[in-house]
Amino acid sequence: MLDDDTDIHPLFAGAPSTTEFKKLRKRIVRHTREAIEQYGMIERGARWLVCLSGGKDSYTLLAVLHELQWRGLLPVEILACNLDQGQPGFPATVLPEFLEKMGVPHRIEYQDTYSVVMDKIPQGRTFCALCSRLRRGNLYRIAREEGCSAVVLGHHRDDILETFFMNLFHGGRLATMPPKLVNEEGDLFVYRPLAHVAEADCEKFATAMNYPIIPCDLCGSQDGLQRQQVKQILDGWESNSPGRRQVMFRALMNARPSHLLDPKLFDFAGLERSAEKISENSTEIPVLR
């Protein structure tokens, strides 16, 4: 990767010239490229709808994808999209002005899903799940209207880990956000190119670039959400044993169905012994393993 400001995408213009930032930028780009290649996200000539919320993660995603495209490493067309869901106080001009300034092709869509959520969810209950479903449905519609083959989201490594533990603690299943999937209708891919990128790196990057971050509490985020609780647990583990998050993430890439308990994934009933049966009268001491 080159670091000359004259040979860089505008989204990186004005980047700090420190060695620390250059290493950070290269690490994020490398991890993103690895995920794209490892999970087979590239369809040459495809068009991607890159979802931009205005948070640190989506800004990082947008910048890195354009960097890869700029370098000729991502042969797809990128269309940035922000879905304004009608939350009170949402700064509707921030993203359009930023995208225009950066020369990024984009679409801004207004759909008042906020009122729907507030009407349907009883007071005191969390409404993230319904809000997310309504948002995803609108993004699928926009992707179809724009001729896109994939909806691209900014979920990072820590989001994936948190979702895994939420499913483990509260859902009774081993599952998380996959880096690549096909929607229920079967006509769109959903990609998460930041799957290998740490949240801390996204935060450092977006802060250093001074991107106009839109806070995530515009909908009145409730305290005590399951994700926040899981995040606190992971933070504690990481504090006591630095690097724990990365070790746990590697475990998600190293599953052994034969050492779990799901008979749908492994044929336990069909297991047969291959070694000769030890004679009942044998005095040979079995080897402990």
Secondary structure as UniProt FT lines:
FT   TURN            5..6
FT   HELIX           10..12
FT   TURN            13..14
FT   HELIX           19..38
FT   TURN            39..40
FT   TURN            44..45
FT   STRAND          47..51
FT   HELIX           56..70
FT   TURN            71..72
FT   STRAND          77..84
FT   TURN            88..89
FT   TURN            92..93
FT   HELIX           94..102
FT   STRAND          106..110
FT   HELIX           113..120
FT   TURN            123..124
FT   HELIX           128..145
FT   TURN            146..147
FT   STRAND          150..152
FT   HELIX           157..166
FT   HELIX           167..171
FT   STRAND          180..182
FT   TURN            184..185
FT   STRAND          189..191
FT   TURN            193..196
FT   HELIX           199..209
FT   TURN            216..219
FT   TURN            223..224
FT   HELIX           226..240
FT   TURN            242..243
FT   HELIX           244..252
FT   HELIX           257..259
FT   TURN            263..265
FT   TURN            269..270
FT   TURN            280..281
//
